[in-house]
Amino acid sequence: MDVTRPHSRRTFLAGAAATGAALAAESLLPSESHAARPAAPVNITYWYPWGSDSKTYEENRAKTFNATHADIHVTGLYVPPHSGVDNGKLLSAIASGNVPDLVVCDIPSAGAVMGYQGGLVDLTPHLKTVGWSPSQMLPGILPLMRYTGGIAGSGKIWALPETGNLMYLYINRTLFRKAGLDPNKPPRNLTELDAMAAKLTTHDSSGKFKTVGFIPWAYEGGGGAGSTGVYTWPWVFGANFTKVVKGKVTLTLSDPAFIRALNWEAGYAKKYGADKLQVVATGTLNPFTPNDLFITGEIAMMVAGNWHTEALRTYNPKLDYAVFPIPYPPGGRANATLFAMNVYMVPAGSKHPLEAVKFASWAGNGSAVIGNENIWRTFAGYKQGPTAPKNIWQQHGDAAYKVTELLSNSPNATNGVLMPISAQLGNDLWAAEQKVIYGQATAEQALSEVQNRLQPILDKALHQ
């Protein structure tokens, strides 16, 4: 499952968003019989990308907002795929002047692409009007909103968070016990991870895998072409993806930590066989099936998103598993994780940007997202105080959600690379990773090729 598209389905709890709203609700009726009649509400439209019961979620969220906000009336429209962001539909609407007031998209880098193309409204003045402060956001969310790319003075706010997803380590507790390992003592570093993976890997009489302990590039440890999972291990190892030199954003793919990450992954290919592991890894590409290899107990550990917990509940509710922060090497990042956020954006030409910001601020926070959290163990991008509404996982002290809370608040959470070339960079890094895994190039060679090919494209996109 691609980490940029975690919401394959949602369930909205009726009336959940009616309390604890991020914006104060106004009464639909005057307080006195002689009070002045309220002005007609401002009507805004927004596009969203998900169908099925997720469509029902959106419809109910809009109804709840409309019932509790007399001054704004929202109407949502289902626009697949990805709210028209990646197929030209939104850009065409902007060019024609017939634009929605707001778009919510399941591609985290969408704001970077659209913003640098001049397709988005800077939300800064509208956020100031509603009393927003950067201190309200989780540490890893501000870079997502600003999309600066490291450029000084370029901190326009082009996006607001809807709901968030992140990555952590899953272990199969039953397989741990069978291997003589304590499931309450997960790997804390990569030395322990490698040793446990070896103990958890077993073969049948013909030499074929019965169980595989771990594949670094499976699930959201790599994820395939186009997935932001390619940033997971370099980030855990301590790599940075860009730096600013004399006002110019420069890719830093030759970062020694980046090279160490790919070499570590290649070590698994050398030890267990690249082709053999790749056959197994193909069974991890569609986790929302009963044949997923972690669900069937054929893979003992995986780095994957919080939404996998719902797949496990659906297809193997008896599976004994646990989640923990991703282990890291010396010099790496503790409590590192990769965010996969859905984002709200206001397209250029929006007739009601302030009202769009008010709705987005409400819809991505507090009780408005509880229904989503109750299914997928997602989180809001806003800091939640002690009086904030609690989801069912928080109410019951769920161990997995405690890890979600820990990592969502971590200063070592990243959104990956948020620039106009994000999609191409993700594809090229995945191809580079595969070359290193299969011994077709060294990590230095593969990463230098990507750096040299994409830096000129980035320079052109940023006009630098």
Secondary structure, 3 states (H helix, E strand, C coil): CCCCCCCCCCCCCCCHHHCCCCCCCCCCCCCCCCCCCCCCCEEEEEEECCCHHHHHHHHHHHHHHHHHCCCEEEEEEECCCHHHCCCCHHHHHHHHCCCCCEEEECCCCHHHHHHHCCCECCCHHHHHHCCCCHHHECCCCHHHHHCCCCCCCCCCCCCEECCECCEEEEEEHHHHHHCCCCCCCCCCEHHHHHHHHHHHCEECCCCCEEEECCCCCCHHHCCCCCCHHHHHHHHHHCCCCEEEECCEEEECCCCHHHHHHHHHHHHHHHHHCHHHHHHHHHHHCCCCCCCCCCCCCCECEEEEECCHHHHHHHHCCCCCEEEECCCECCCCCCCCEECCCCEEECECCCCCHHHHHHHHHHHCCHHHHHHHHHHHCCECCECCCCCCCCCHHHHCCCHHHHHHHHHHCCCCEECCCCCCCHHHHHHHHHHHHHHHHCCCCCHHHHHHHHHHHHHHHHHHHHCC
